């Protein structure tokens, strides 16, 4: 349990969560519409995580 919490507390995870919260709030207010940019950021983050996990399995 503590190991999973440690993994959540890294810079990329914190930035991703903050970006998600800010985008949600601004979108609900109608002041923000960057769906394409946001989706690219999230896809890049999860793509690198997936690649990193696959690299560990092959070793």
N, C-alpha and C positions, 0 to 999 in steps of 0.2 A: 504494500500500500504506500509506504513512504517512498519507495523507488519510483512509483508511478507519479507521485506528486513532484518529485525532483525533476523528472523528465518534462513535466508541464511547465516548470519554472525555468525556461531558458529564453533568451532574447527573442528568437523567432516566434515562439509561441505567444509571448506577451505582446509583441507587435501585431501579430495576426489577430489576437483577441481584441486589442484596442482598436484596430482598424475596423473590425467587424462591428463593434459597438458604435463607433463614430459614424460609419456609413449608415447603419440602421437608424440612428437618431436623426441625422440630416436628411435621409430619404423620407422619413415619416413627416418631417417638417416641410418637405417639398423644396428644399434648398440645394439638393445634391442629386446628381444622376450620373454616376460613373460606373455603370454595371460592367462594361467591357474591361476597363482597367482593373476593377476589383476582382473580376473573375480570372483575369490573367495572373494577378498576384496570388490568389488562392490556388490556382492550378499549378503555378510554379512551386509554391510551398509544398503542396501535397505530392507533386511529381518528384521533387528532390527527396522527400521523406521516403517515398516508395522505392526510389532508386537506391537510397542508402540501405533500406531494409533488405532489398534483393541482393545487394553486395555482401551483406553479412551472411545470408543463407548459403551462398555459393562457396564461401570459404570453408 
